[in-house]
Amino acid sequence: MLALIAERTPQTEAPVREISSPEGIKWQYLHGVPEEYRALVAPEAYEHDAALMARPGQPEIQLDLIADYGSNFALYPAFHEYFRTSQVPLLATWGAHDEIFVPAGALAFQRDLPKAEIHLLPTGHFALETHAAQIADLVRGFLDRHLPAGG
């Protein structure tokens, strides 16, 4: 993906086209999910995503989106400065086996926000597929601790 951001060519587009294929989408849902959680990933989820991605124009939209992701990098210093100065409460629930948004990305929040609550769950990229109830509990607890009573 970083190669596509650096330079858009047919060669750098190929991995994005692959990850956007039905097999690539299924991989995104199942990769990193331990066997004991795989039954929780409904095939309809990745099949529905694959059907949506098969619509005319979607491959080009995905390529454009990922190629433009590099424009976010210029904003990172401002994000970090905001985190350092505001010390805003932050909750991150993340798949410990996610190879798309790697766990180091979640842990990085703690450099600027030492009190950030980071939860690396034993799953892959789509953590809600396998850990929705646990994530809901984490969000509820986080909000209870950080919102004013009755808020």
TADA-V964729 format. One record per helix or strand of 2 or more residues. SS is the DSSP state (h for helix, s for strand). FROM is the first residue (numbers start at 1). TO is the last residue. If there is no record, write none. Layout:
ss->SS from->FROM to->TO
ss->SS from->FROM to->TO
This chain:
ss->h from->2 to->6
ss->h from->10 to->19
ss->h from->22 to->30
ss->h from->35 to->38
ss->h from->43 to->53
ss->h from->58 to->68
ss->h from->70 to->73
ss->h from->76 to->86
ss->s from->91 to->95
ss->h from->103 to->107
ss->h from->109 to->112
ss->s from->117 to->121
ss->h from->127 to->146
